[in-house]
Amino acid sequence: MASTLSVPPTMEETLGQKLRELRTRRGLSLRKLADLSRLNVNTLSLIESGKSSPSVSTLQQLAQALKVPITDFFTSEPAQKRVVFTPSWQRPQIAIGSAQMQNLGKDLTSNAIQPLIITLPPGTNSGDHQIVHTGYEFVYCLEGTLQYRIEQEDYLLQTGDSLAFEAHLPHCWGNPGENLAQFLLVLHPSDLRDEPVGRHFPSNIFNKELTMKIAITTEDGQTISRHFGRAPYYLVLNIEKGEITDREMRNKPGHHSLSGSLHTEEHHSTSHGQDEASHHRHASMAEVIADCQVLICGGMGRGAYDSLRRLNIQPIVTDLTEVEIAIRAFLDGKLIDHTELLH
């Protein structure tokens, strides 16, 4: 008897199912949610049926209407835990344009505290708008340089520096340095209906005004290779104001001579490809994309992932297979970094 292979749900179908789950748990009809979110009821119906891909701004409107953090749309289970333990290698991650957000409090029952780790490429900032929300905000710089402006006063944070302030004070932030900046951001809204994450990451900052280069590991320019070391090419996309303006296929140096030894080392070495010799091999393979800020691939070793970050290239491991779908998800701020696929 022939077996029937199950087709995994698309990203749109997963988001639609999650939206329906959040809506029904709150006893809301589609029309009531449309009224609360100020979105068209037909638009919501298309999203829930998996036939439409919502933008980040749409998700922010829905999150505010449902009184949940925007990260709830990317979690597989409803928030019900009173204690959350998150191993470092299992942090849920979302790429929001050129920035990366790791949620350290996934599934916590209350939205009263939102601990996040934010990674910013050089030049990334929250824009000219002033962020205002309820409660308090705590910032701890983990690496690089971070600049916060609070009520027109600038604070330059370097590794080990911190800030704590009342979040109703107008503020904005950015990475003024030449290297990646990473910081711990703890949001503590006093009104649980508030959604400060959405205020910190508006979609117009991270996709409509995005200008950068993105590399994608590929074999044919259409699909994403499942392994960084074995991919023969990079597809490099030039992004200007959130739109693709140019495409270029580049040979990946060291593919034939390095991929086999690198693959073996990352699977069998106790260092998992994280020693200096391996870093030099990873750097050789990434040499031709030194002008890129992001690399999207279908899988890689932990050592390669760490090496790319050392080279100021943000790696994103995706479970999507088609280039066009992945790049659209990235530009919409919805591409999830599946670090559980690292080996």
MARDOLUM-981891 format. One record per residue: x, y, z of N, C-alpha, C, CB in turn. Coordinates in steps of 0.02 Angstrom, whole numbers, padded with zeros to 5 digits, always signed. Glycine has a CB too. Example, Ala and Ser with C-alpha at 12.3 -4.5 7.8 and 13.67 -1.06 7.14 Angstrom:
2
+00660-00284+00390+00615-00225+00390+00660-00165+00390+00565-00224+00452 +00642-00112+00354+00684-00053+00357+00645+00002+00394+00704-00030+00286 
//
This chain:
343
+00042-00060+00000+00000+00000+00000+00044+00062+00000-00048+00000+00062 +00032+00107-00048+00074+00166-00054+00059+00215+00002+00065+00199-00122 +00111+00244+00030+00102+00293+00083+00093+00362+00054+00162+00292+00131 +00055+00403+00089+00043+00471+00067+00090+00518+00105-00031+00492+00078 +00131+00556+00068+00177+00602+00099+00140+00665+00119+00236+00617+00051 +00150+00686+00180+00119+00748+00203+00161+00808+00181+00111+00748+00280 +00127+00860+00157+00161+00920+00134+00164+00969+00192+00125+00952+00072 +00223+00992+00211+00227+01039+00267+00192+01104+00250+00300+01053+00285 +00161+01137+00300+00125+01199+00287+00173+01255+00265+00086+01221+00348 +00148+01299+00223+00188+01357+00203+00190+01407+00261+00159+01390+00140 +00235+01457+00254+00240+01508+00306+00174+01546+00312+00297+01556+00290 +00140+01559+00255+00076+01594+00257+00024+01553+00294+00053+01609+00186 +00023+01487+00281-00025+01443+00314-00013+01440+00390-00023+01373+00284 +00051+01438+00409+00069+01436+00480+00047+01500+00515+00144+01425+00489 +00060+01557+00484+00040+01621+00513-00036+01626+00517+00068+01679+00473 -00070+01602+00464-00143+01604+00464-00173+01562+00519-00169+01581+00397 -00145+01502+00529-00169+01459+00583-00157+01490+00651-00134+01390+00579 -00100+01523+00659-00084+01555+00722-00131+01613+00736-00011+01579+00723 -00146+01652+00685-00192+01707+00693-00261+01682+00713-00197+01749+00628 -00285+01629+00680-00350+01602+00696-00352+01576+00769-00368+01544+00648 -00296+01545+00790-00292+01519+00858-00295+01576+00909-00227+01479+00868 -00257+01629+00897-00257+01685+00944-00325+01720+00945-00202+01736+00925 -00356+01726+00887-00422+01760+00883-00476+01720+00920-00442+01770+00810 -00479+01654+00907-00531+01613+00938-00522+01606+01013-00534+01544+00906 -00459+01606+01036-00446+01602+01108-00473+01663+01145-00371+01593+01121 -00479+01718+01109-00504+01779+01140-00578+01790+01124-00464+01839+01116 -00609+01741+01091-00680+01744+01079-00700+01798+01029-00717+01755+01142 -00656+01814+00982-00669+01868+00934-00691+01840+00867-00607+01913+00926 -00740+01871+00837-00758+01855+00768-00709+01891+00721-00832+01874+00753 -00710+01870+00658-00668+01905+00609-00686+01978+00604-00674+01871+00540 -00752+01992+00605-00773+02061+00598-00753+02103+00659-00849+02064+00588 -00757+02073+00719-00737+02110+00779-00662+02124+00778-00755+02070+00843 -00622+02075+00756-00550+02086+00751-00534+02138+00698-00513+02020+00735 -00573+02138+00644-00563+02189+00592-00576+02259+00621-00611+02176+00532 -00627+02265+00662-00642+02330+00693-00586+02351+00741-00709+02327+00732 -00563+02305+00781-00511+02320+00830-00444+02337+00798-00502+02262+00878 -00428+02303+00743-00363+02312+00710-00365+02364+00654-00339+02247+00681 -00427+02385+00636-00437+02433+00581-00412+02404+00515-00400+02499+00596 -00420+02338+00508-00403+02304+00446-00466+02278+00413-00353+02246+00459 -00464+02269+00347-00521+02244+00311-00536+02172+00328-00510+02252+00235 -00600+02154+00338-00618+02086+00357-00597+02036+00304-00692+02082+00370 -00600+02057+00239-00578+02012+00186-00503+01999+00189-00597+02041+00117 -00466+02050+00208-00393+02042+00217-00379+01991+00271-00360+02110+00234 -00414+01996+00327-00404+01948+00382-00423+01877+00361-00445+01969+00443 -00476+01872+00322-00497+01806+00298-00444+01774+00254-00563+01811+00260 -00414+01814+00210-00360+01788+00167-00299+01768+00207-00341+01841+00115 -00283+01807+00259-00225+01790+00301-00238+01724+00337-00210+01847+00351 -00296+01718+00368-00312+01657+00406-00314+01595+00362-00378+01666+00442 -00333+01603+00299-00336+01546+00254-00269+01530+00222-00388+01558+00200 -00217+01570+00239-00150+01558+00211-00142+01580+00140-00135+01486+00216 -00187+01624+00116-00184+01647+00047-00153+01716+00040-00253+01647+00018 -00134+01746+00096-00103+01812+00094-00047+01815+00145-00156+01867+00108 +00006+01850+00127+00064+01857+00171+00062+01926+00204+00130+01846+00133 +00048+01930+00269+00043+01996+00302+00110+02029+00310+00010+01989+00369 +00111+02096+00304+00172+02134+00316+00184+02141+00391+00168+02204+00283 +00242+02165+00410+00257+02176+00480+00209+02227+00511+00330+02199+00489 +00193+02279+00473+00147+02330+00500+00078+02300+00512+00142+02390+00452 +00056+02255+00468-00008+02221+00478-00006+02178+00541-00027+02178+00417 +00049+02141+00550+00057+02099+00610+00058+02142+00673+00121+02057+00605 +00088+02201+00669+00089+02246+00727+00018+02269+00745+00133+02307+00713 -00022+02285+00694-00092+02305+00707-00131+02247+00739-00126+02327+00641 -00120+02186+00713-00154+02128+00741-00131+02114+00812-00143+02067+00696 -00065+02120+00824-00039+02108+00892-00070+02156+00942+00037+02114+00892 -00075+02219+00922-00105+02269+00968-00178+02254+00980-00097+02339+00939 -00215+02233+00928-00286+02218+00935-00297+02156+00978-00318+02208+00867 -00252+02107+00972-00258+02044+01010-00225+02048+01079-00228+01987+00971 -00189+02104+01092-00155+02115+01156-00102+02061+01169-00205+02116+01213 -00063+02047+01117-00008+01999+01123+00054+02030+01092-00026+01931+01087 +00114+02007+01112+00175+02030+01078+00177+02002+01007+00238+02008+01117 +00208+02038+00962+00211+02017+00892+00247+01950+00885+00247+02070+00851 +00291+01934+00933+00327+01870+00930+00280+01810+00938+00380+01868+00984 +00219+01820+00964+00172+01765+00972+00153+01734+00904+00109+01788+01008 +00159+01773+00850+00142+01746+00784+00194+01696+00760+00135+01803+00734 +00251+01694+00793+00305+01650+00771+00319+01594+00821+00369+01690+00759 +00274+01585+00869+00281+01531+00918+00232+01476+00902+00272+01557+00989 +00252+01414+00916+00210+01357+00898+00159+01340+00953+00253+01296+00885 +00169+01364+01013+00124+01350+01068+00102+01414+01102+00157+01303+01120 +00041+01417+01129+00020+01476+01165+00061+01486+01228-00054+01472+01183 +00066+01549+01249+00106+01565+01308+00070+01541+01371+00121+01641+01313 +00099+01492+01405+00066+01464+01464+00115+01448+01521+00028+01401+01445 +00179+01458+01511+00228+01437+01561+00239+01490+01615+00294+01419+01528 +00244+01468+01677+00261+01513+01732+00336+01520+01740+00229+01489+01797 +00374+01470+01717+00447+01471+01719+00472+01453+01649+00476+01422+01773 +00517+01493+01622+00544+01481+01555+00619+01473+01559+00525+01539+01507 +00643+01414+01540+00715+01403+01535+00732+01398+01461+00737+01338+01573 +00779+01440+01438+00797+01442+01367+00872+01428+01358+00779+01510+01337 +00891+01367+01337+00961+01354+01321+00985+01401+01266+00971+01280+01300 +01048+01419+01268+01073+01469+01221+01064+01449+01148+01146+01482+01235 +01066+01384+01134+01061+01361+01065+00988+01352+01043+01098+01296+01057 +00940+01366+01088+00870+01357+01070+00831+01423+01072+00838+01306+01115 +00865+01479+01069+00830+01543+01071+00789+01553+01007+00879+01600+01081 +00724+01565+01013+00685+01582+00953+00711+01647+00923+00609+01589+00970 +00724+01647+00858+00753+01705+00826+00712+01726+00766+00825+01690+00804 +00708+01790+00756+00672+01819+00699+00717+01872+00668+00602+01849+00720 +00723+01870+00602+00758+01923+00566+00707+01977+00550+00793+01896+00501 +00721+02037+00574+00677+02094+00560+00716+02142+00516+00653+02130+00627 +00709+02132+00450+00751+02169+00404+00823+02151+00416+00740+02245+00412 +00866+02200+00427+00937+02187+00437+00954+02172+00510+00978+02246+00413 +00905+02181+00554+00917+02166+00625+00895+02095+00641+00879+02217+00670 +00916+02070+00699+00897+02004+00721+00874+02007+00793+00955+01954+00713 +00818+01975+00808+00790+01977+00875+00784+01906+00902+00722+02012+00876 +00811+01894+00962+00805+01830+00996+00760+01840+01057+00875+01802+01016 +00710+01798+01063+00662+01804+01118+00684+01758+01175+00590+01786+01094 +00700+01787+01233+00722+01748+01290+00665+01729+01337+00775+01786+01329 +00605+01753+01323+00549+01740+01367+00490+01707+01333+00526+01803+01399 +00504+01668+01280+00451+01635+01242+00408+01591+01287+00482+01592+01185 +00342+01598+01280+00292+01558+01315+00280+01580+01387+00313+01485+01314 +00309+01636+01408+00295+01660+01476+00222+01682+01480+00343+01719+01494 +00189+01664+01535+00117+01675+01540+00098+01749+01534+00091+01648+01605 +00139+01792+01561+00122+01863+01560+00166+01901+01512+00128+01893+01630 +00138+01955+01486+00176+01999+01441+00211+02054+01481+00130+02029+01388 +00215+02045+01548+00240+02099+01591+00314+02111+01582+00226+02081+01663 +00351+02061+01559+00423+02070+01547+00440+02037+01480+00466+02040+01605 +00478+02073+01439+00495+02049+01373+00571+02054+01365+00458+02089+01317 +00609+02000+01379+00681+02001+01371+00702+01979+01301+00715+01956+01424 +00743+02020+01269+00763+02007+01200+00838+02019+01192+00724+02052+01151 +00869+01984+01145+00936+01999+01124+00932+02024+01052+00984+01937+01130 +00957+02084+01041+00953+02117+00976+01023+02120+00945+00922+02187+00982 +01028+02101+00882+01091+02106+00845+01081+02155+00787+01114+02036+00819 +01124+02206+00785+01117+02259+00734+01180+02263+00691+01104+02326+00767 +01174+02259+00625+01231+02272+00581+01251+02346+00586+01214+02254+00508 +01311+02364+00564+01333+02434+00567+01284+02479+00529+01403+02441+00537 +01269+02535+00558+01226+02584+00525+01152+02574+00537+01239+02584+00454 +01132+02518+00566+01061+02505+00578+01036+02547+00637+01049+02430+00592 +00977+02576+00630+00949+02616+00684+00873+02613+00683+00973+02688+00680 +00842+02641+00733+00769+02639+00739+00736+02695+00701+00749+02643+00811 +00774+02736+00665+00745+02789+00625+00741+02855+00662+00677+02770+00602 +00710+02903+00629+00706+02970+00657+00649+02978+00707+00697+03021+00602 +00602+02931+00707+00545+02937+00752+00567+02924+00824+00489+02888+00731 +00530+02952+00871+00544+02943+00941+00499+02887+00969+00533+03009+00981 +00529+02840+01003+00493+02783+01032+00467+02803+01101+00538+02720+01036 +00403+02791+01113+00373+02804+01178+00327+02746+01195+00334+02873+01177 +00333+02718+01255+00288+02666+01277+00285+02667+01353+00310+02597+01251 +00244+02625+01381+00234+02625+01453+00289+02585+01489+00165+02597+01471 +00294+02594+01555+00338+02553+01595+00411+02575+01593+00333+02483+01574 +00454+02525+01593+00526+02537+01597+00563+02498+01543+00553+02518+01667 +00624+02521+01531+00666+02489+01481+00737+02482+01508+00667+02530+01414 +00766+02422+01498+00834+02409+01521+00875+02385+01461+00835+02356+01578 +00935+02413+01454+00979+02398+01397+01048+02380+01424+00984+02458+01348 +01076+02324+01399+01143+02304+01419+01182+02286+01356+01142+02243+01470 +01236+02321+01343+01275+02310+01282+01319+02248+01290+01318+02372+01265 +01308+02198+01247+01346+02136+01250+01410+02139+01209+01304+02078+01226 +01406+02172+01151+01466+02180+01110+01455+02237+01061+01483+02115+01072 +01510+02266+01037+01505+02321+00989+01489+02387+01023+01452+02306+00937 +01459+02431+00984+01442+02499+01008+01368+02513+00995+01487+02552+00975 +01335+02540+01043+01264+02555+01037+01252+02627+01061+01221+02505+01079 +01213+02664+01023+01198+02733+01042+01123+02739+01055+01221+02783+00988 +01106+02764+01114+01037+02779+01133+01031+02854+01140+01016+02742+01199 +00976+02881+01116+00959+02951+01129+00895+02952+01169+00952+02992+01062 +00897+02983+01229+00840+02988+01273+00829+03061+01289+00850+02946+01338 +00771+03087+01269+00756+03158+01279+00813+03203+01255+00742+03172+01354 +00836+03191+01195+00886+03232+01161+00956+03226+01191+00866+03304+01163 +00966+03181+01239+01033+03170+01267+01059+03103+01242+01032+03173+01345 +01121+03102+01217+01150+03042+01188+01189+03002+01240+01195+03061+01130 +01182+02936+01236+01218+02890+01279+01253+02839+01233+01171+02855+01331 +01319+02836+01236+01357+02789+01195+01376+02729+01239+01421+02823+01165 +01349+02671+01221+01361+02611+01260+01412+02567+01224+01295+02572+01272 +01460+02543+01263+01507+02493+01238+01500+02431+01281+01581+02520+01240 +01536+02379+01264+01529+02315+01298+01530+02323+01374+01585+02267+01276 +01477+02299+01407+01472+02302+01480+01434+02361+01506+01539+02303+01509 +01419+02412+01462+01381+02470+01484+01306+02455+01484+01397+02531+01439 +01269+02492+01525+01197+02480+01529+01158+02545+01537+01182+02433+01587 +01094+02540+01524+01048+02596+01532+00983+02569+01563+01033+02631+01464 +00953+02607+01607+00887+02591+01632+00849+02657+01636+00890+02555+01703 +00788+02660+01609+00752+02723+01608+00677+02712+01602+00777+02766+01549 +00640+02765+01616+00568+02764+01609+00551+02768+01535+00535+02823+01649 +00513+02719+01512+00504+02711+01440+00458+02763+01408+00477+02644+01425 +00424+02805+01450+00383+02857+01421+00426+02916+01396+00332+02882+01472 +00491+02916+01415+00536+02967+01390+00552+02952+01317+00601+02970+01432 +00544+02999+01270+00557+02987+01199+00629+02962+01189+00544+03050+01158 +00636+02907+01152+00702+02879+01142+00708+02846+01074+00718+02828+01197 +00769+02837+01052+00784+02801+00990+00854+02772+00998+00779+02848+00926 +00875+02728+00951+00938+02693+00959+00968+02676+00891+00928+02629+01000 +01032+02656+00891+01064+02636+00829+01134+02609+00842+01068+02694+00781 +01163+02579+00790+01232+02555+00793+01275+02602+00752+01237+02481+00766 +01313+02646+00784+01355+02694+00748+01424+02667+00730+01364+02757+00789 +01440+02606+00752+01507+02579+00742+01515+02544+00675+01522+02530+00797 +01573+02513+00666+01589+02478+00604+01581+02402+00611+01661+02494+00583 +01562+02379+00670+01553+02308+00682+01482+02293+00706+01604+02282+00734 +01464+02229+00707+01399+02210+00735+01393+02234+00807+01390+02134+00731 +01333+02255+00825+01318+02272+00894+01266+02223+00919+01294+02347+00901 +01274+02200+00980+01226+02154+01009+01211+02178+01080+01252+02080+01010 +01146+02181+01097+01129+02205+01164+01068+02168+01191+01116+02280+01162 +01065+02165+01257+01008+02138+01292+00958+02194+01303+01028+02106+01361 +00896+02183+01280+00843+02233+01287+00787+02201+01328+00817+02258+01217 +00773+02231+01385+00719+02206+01429+00665+02260+01432+00745+02188+01500 +00606+02243+01406+00549+02289+01407+00501+02268+01461+00514+02290+01337 +00478+02317+01501+00434+02302+01557+00376+02351+01555+00472+02307+01626 +00327+02338+01510+00270+02384+01504+00225+02382+01566+00229+02368+01441 +00201+02440+01587+00156+02442+01644+00084+02428+01622+00159+02511+01678 +00070+02436+01558+00005+02419+01530+00014+02358+01485-00025+02480+01489 -00016+02302+01504-00006+02239+01467-00037+02242+01397-00035+02181+01506 -00077+02293+01384-00104+02302+01317-00053+02336+01271-00169+02342+01319 -00002+02364+01300+00050+02398+01261+00092+02346+01224+00095+02442+01306 +00121+02366+01166+00163+02321+01127+00227+02357+01109+00126+02296+01063 +00274+02364+01158+00334+02403+01146+00380+02374+01093+00372+02411+01210 +00379+02308+01083+00422+02278+01031+00406+02308+00963+00415+02201+01030 +00342+02313+00948+00322+02341+00884+00342+02413+00876+00248+02334+00876 +00346+02450+00931+00367+02520+00928+00442+02526+00913+00349+02557+00993 +00480+02476+00937+00552+02477+00927+00572+02454+00857+00586+02434+00978 +00529+02414+00824+00546+02386+00759+00491+02400+00708+00558+02311+00765 +00481+02463+00690+00430+02480+00640+00451+02454+00571+00419+02556+00637 +00403+02430+00533+00419+02398+00469+00449+02446+00419+00356+02368+00440 +00432+02511+00422+00459+02557+00372+00534+02567+00380+00424+02623+00375 +00560+02553+00440+00632+02560+00451+00670+02501+00423+00647+02569+00526 +00641+02441+00429+00679+02381+00414+00662+02349+00347+00668+02332+00467 +00616+02377+00307+00609+02350+00241+00601+02405+00188+00550+02304+00238 +00557+02454+00198+00546+02504+00146+00608+02547+00134+00488+02548+00164 +00648+02558+00186+00707+02600+00179+00771+02560+00179+00708+02652+00235 +00765+02494+00172+00823+02451+00177+00867+02456+00115+00801+02379+00188 +00931+02470+00124+00979+02471+00070+01039+02430+00091+01000+02544+00052 +01050+02374+00057+01103+02328+00078+01113+02275+00024+01085+02295+00146 +01160+02229+00036+01171+02172-00007+01160+02108+00033+01242+02173-00039 +01125+02061+00002+01109+01997+00035+01136+01941-00008+01033+01990+00046 +01172+01894+00022+01197+01835-00013+01155+01775+00006+01271+01823+00003 +01143+01731-00043+01104+01670-00031+01143+01611-00061+01032+01675-00063 +01154+01559-00021+01188+01500-00048+01141+01463-00095+01212+01453+00010 +01167+01444-00153+01123+01414-00203+01163+01371-00252+01086+01469-00241 +01127+01328-00287+01156+01288-00340+01131+01309-00408+01140+01214-00328 +01072+01342-00409+01042+01359-00473+01014+01430-00476+00987+01311-00488 +01021+01469-00423+00995+01537-00422+00921+01541-00406+01007+01568-00488 +00887+01484-00400+00816+01482-00385+00800+01453-00317+00780+01443-00439 +00841+01405-00296+00829+01371-00232+00888+01383-00185+00818+01296-00242 +00875+01375-00120+00925+01387-00069+00960+01322-00051+00894+01419-00005 +01026+01321-00054+01064+01260-00037+01055+01244+00036+01139+01269-00054 +01054+01180+00051+01042+01158+00120+01105+01157+00162+01011+01090+00119 +01164+01168+00132+01226+01167+00171+01273+01221+00145+01259+01098+00167 +01295+01264+00190+01340+01319+00173+01404+01294+00140+01356+01359+00236 +01435+01242+00170+01499+01219+00145+01496+01189+00076+01528+01170+00191 +01441+01158+00057+01436+01122-00006+01408+01164-00064+01394+01062+00003 +01379+01222-00049+01349+01262-00101+01402+01288-00150+01310+01321-00071 +01391+01282-00215+01441+01305-00263+01438+01380-00279+01434+01267-00327 +01381+01412-00265+01373+01482-00284+01340+01523-00228+01331+01486-00348 +01351+01589-00234+01312+01637-00196+01270+01676-00247+01359+01685-00155 +01206+01684-00232+01166+01732-00268+01166+01796-00226+01092+01705-00282 +01192+01850-00254+01197+01913-00217+01144+01961-00244+01268+01943-00224 +01102+01984-00198+01048+02030-00216+01064+02100-00188+00980+02005-00189 +01058+02150-00230+01066+02219-00208+00997+02247-00191+01102+02262-00263 +00990+02271-00130+00926+02297-00105+00931+02372-00097+00906+02263-00039 +00886+02408-00127+00883+02481-00118+00811+02500-00101+00907+02518-00182 +00803+02531-00043+00738+02552-00018+00688+02494-00018+00711+02610-00060 +00713+02437+00003+00669+02379+00011+00652+02342-00052+00607+02401+00043 +00683+02359-00108+00669+02326-00172+00733+02298-00202+00635+02375-00221 +00728+02241-00237+00785+02210-00270+00800+02248-00334+00771+02135-00286 +00861+02275-00339+00879+02315-00399+00930+02279-00442+00908+02382-00378 +00963+02226-00416+01013+02192-00456+01025+02122-00428+01079+02232-00459 +01042+02074-00471+01058+02006-00451+01124+01985-00483+01001+01957-00471 +01163+01948-00446+01228+01927-00471+01246+01858-00443+01284+01979-00454 +01265+01813-00486+01288+01747-00464+01364+01749-00456+01267+01691-00515 +01389+01728-00398+01461+01727-00385+01483+01657-00366+01479+01777-00329 +01540+01636-00393+01568+01573-00373+01591+01577-00300+01628+01553-00419 +01580+01524-00263+01601+01523-00193+01671+01493-00188+01551+01483-00149 +01721+01531-00169+01790+01506-00165+01796+01447-00117+01838+01562-00143 +01837+01399-00137+01852+01344-00093+01799+01291-00091+01863+01369-00025 +01748+01295-00135+01695+01245-00132+01721+01174-00141+01642+01260-00185 +01760+01163-00195+01782+01094-00210+01835+01070-00161+01809+01090-00281 +01879+01115-00140+01935+01094-00098+01920+01095-00023+01994+01137-00111 +01870+01136-00003+01858+01145+00068+01795+01112+00094+01855+01216+00083 +01744+01103+00052+01679+01082+00078+01683+01014+00110+01628+01081+00024 +01719+00967+00080+01723+00900+00109+01757+00899+00176+01758+00854+00062 +01816+00930+00181+01852+00930+00245+01816+00970+00297+01922+00958+00235 +01783+01025+00276+01746+01066+00323+01686+01027+00350+01723+01131+00291 +01652+00992+00306+01593+00954+00326+01613+00900+00377+01558+00922+00265 +01668+00866+00363+01691+00813+00408+01711+00842+00475+01750+00775+00378 +01747+00898+00474+01770+00927+00536+01713+00950+00580+01817+00986+00522 +01662+00982+00548+01607+01009+00588+01564+00955+00618+01565+01055+00546 +01565+00895+00588+01525+00841+00615+01562+00798+00665+01499+00799+00559 +01628+00795+00659+01664+00748+00700+01714+00779+00748+01699+00700+00657 +01732+00842+00737+01779+00875+00782+01744+00897+00846+01813+00934+00748 +01779+00892+00901+01750+00913+00965+01738+00988+00966+01795+00893+01024 +01775+01025+00923+01766+01097+00922+01710+01118+00875+01830+01131+00901 +01682+01071+00837+01627+01084+00791+01643+01142+00744+01563+01100+00831 +01705+01144+00719+01724+01195+00671+01732+01264+00700+01674+01197+00617 +01745+01268+00766+01749+01333+00798+01821+01353+00816+01707+01333+00861 +01870+01315+00793+01940+01333+00806+01963+01384+00753+01986+01270+00805 +02022+01412+00763+02047+01464+00718+02059+01439+00647+02111+01494+00746 +02083+01378+00640+02095+01350+00573+02029+01347+00534+02127+01280+00577 +01976+01325+00568+01911+01321+00535+01885+01391+00519+01861+01284+00580 +01897+01439+00564+01875+01507+00551+01908+01534+00488+01891+01553+00611 +01972+01520+00477+02006+01544+00417+01975+01513+00355+02081+01528+00421 +01955+01449+00358+01923+01417+00301+01854+01448+00287+01916+01341+00313 +01817+01461+00341+01753+01494+00332+01762+01564+00301+01715+01499+00399 +01813+01600+00325+01826+01667+00300+01844+01665+00226+01883+01700+00339 +01881+01613+00204+01899+01606+00133+01836+01595+00091+01948+01548+00123 +01790+01556+00118+01728+01542+00081+01683+01603+00077+01692+01484+00114 +01690+01649+00125+01648+01708+00127+01683+01770+00098+01626+01723+00198 +01743+01761+00073+01783+01818+00050+01748+01858-00005+01850+01794+00025 +01714+01824-00051+01684+01860-00107+01618+01893-00089+01673+01812-00165 +01594+01883-00028+01532+01917-00007+01547+01964+00051+01478+01866+00012 +01608+01989+00054+01627+02035+00107+01587+02100+00103+01702+02050+00103 +01558+02115+00045+01518+02175+00037+01445+02164+00056+01522+02200-00033 +01429+02103+00078+01359+02087+00097+01350+02093+00173+01340+02016+00073 +01291+02111+00193+01276+02117+00265+01241+02055+00292+01233+02179+00277 +01211+02015+00248+01171+01957+00269+01186+01898+00224+01096+01974+00267 +01188+01838+00253+01192+01776+00214+01134+01731+00234+01261+01739+00226 +01095+01709+00185+01039+01664+00197+01057+01596+00169+00974+01691+00164 +01050+01544+00210+01065+01476+00187+01016+01428+00220+01138+01456+00203 +01018+01365+00197+00973+01314+00223+01002+01273+00279+00951+01270+00169 +01066+01282+00295+01098+01244+00348+01173+01257+00349+01085+01169+00339 +01203+01252+00407+01275+01261+00414+01296+01236+00483+01295+01335+00404 +01361+01232+00494+01387+01214+00559+01388+01273+00606+01456+01184+00552 +01390+01259+00670+01393+01312+00720+01456+01354+00711+01392+01282+00791 +01511+01322+00691+01573+01360+00681+01567+01409+00625+01630+01313+00667 +01537+01389+00568+01528+01434+00512+01482+01492+00531+01499+01396+00452 +01430+01477+00569+01383+01529+00591+01419+01582+00632+01325+01497+00632 +01460+01559+00680+01498+01606+00722+01550+01644+00683+01531+01568+00780 +01582+01610+00635+01633+01644+00594+01602+01701+00553+01667+01593+00547 +01545+01689+00523+01512+01741+00483+01497+01802+00526+01448+01714+00451 +01474+01790+00587+01460+01846+00632+01524+01885+00648+01427+01822+00696 +01579+01848+00656+01644+01882+00667+01664+01925+00607+01699+01831+00682 +01640+01906+00549+01655+01942+00487+01604+01997+00473+01658+01894+00428 +01560+02010+00523+01509+02062+00517+01458+02046+00462+01541+02129+00503 +01445+01981+00451+01393+01958+00406+01341+01922+00448+01422+01913+00349 +01279+01942+00444+01227+01912+00484+01203+01848+00449+01168+01961+00495 +01215+01788+00478+01190+01727+00448+01118+01713+00469+01236+01667+00467 +01078+01689+00423+01010+01669+00437+00999+01599+00408+00958+01720+00408 +00982+01551+00451+00969+01483+00429+00894+01475+00422+00999+01430+00480 +00872+01462+00361+00800+01458+00348+00779+01388+00328+00782+01507+00294 +00716+01372+00341+00688+01309+00318+00650+01318+00252+00641+01279+00371 +00650+01380+00226+00620+01393+00161+00668+01369+00106+00603+01468+00152 +00642+01349+00050+00684+01321-00003+00689+01366-00064+00659+01254-00024 +00640+01410-00075+00640+01452-00134+00667+01521-00118+00569+01458-00163 +00712+01544-00161+00745+01609-00151+00694+01665-00147+00795+01623-00208 +00647+01667-00193+00600+01723-00196+00558+01728-00133+00555+01717-00257 +00536+01670-00107+00495+01670-00047+00536+01693+00013+00465+01600-00034 +00598+01669+00017+00640+01686+00074+00657+01760+00074+00705+01645+00073 +00674+01788+00016+00694+01858+00015+00634+01903+00029+00725+01876-00054 +00574+01883+00007+00515+01922+00023+00501+01920+00098+00454+01897-00017 +00509+01861+00128+00500+01855+00200+00550+01899+00237+00506+01782+00223 +00612+01902+00213+00663+01943+00245+00644+02017+00240+00732+01932+00212 +00624+02039+00181+00607+02109+00172+00545+02129+00211+00598+02124+00099 +00501+02080+00223+00441+02093+00263+00453+02086+00337+00385+02047+00241 +00516+02068+00356+00533+02061+00426+00506+01998+00457+00508+02119+00464 +00496+01945+00417+00464+01884+00443+00508+01822+00434+00399+01873+00408 +00570+01831+00412+00613+01772+00402+00642+01750+00469+00670+01789+00352 +00626+01689+00489+00647+01662+00554+00715+01628+00546+00595+01612+00581 +00760+01643+00593+00826+01611+00595+00821+01546+00634+00880+01659+00627 +00820+01490+00599+00810+01424+00631+00878+01397+00655+00776+01374+00582 +00901+01422+00711+00966+01401+00736+00965+01328+00760+00988+01445+00794 +00906+01299+00767+00904+01228+00784+00928+01184+00727+00832+01207+00804 +00933+01213+00666+00959+01176+00609+01035+01177+00605+00930+01204+00545 +01068+01215+00650+01141+01214+00652+01165+01146+00678+01167+01271+00698 +01224+01126+00655+01252+01062+00679+01324+01071+00701+01247+01008+00623 
//
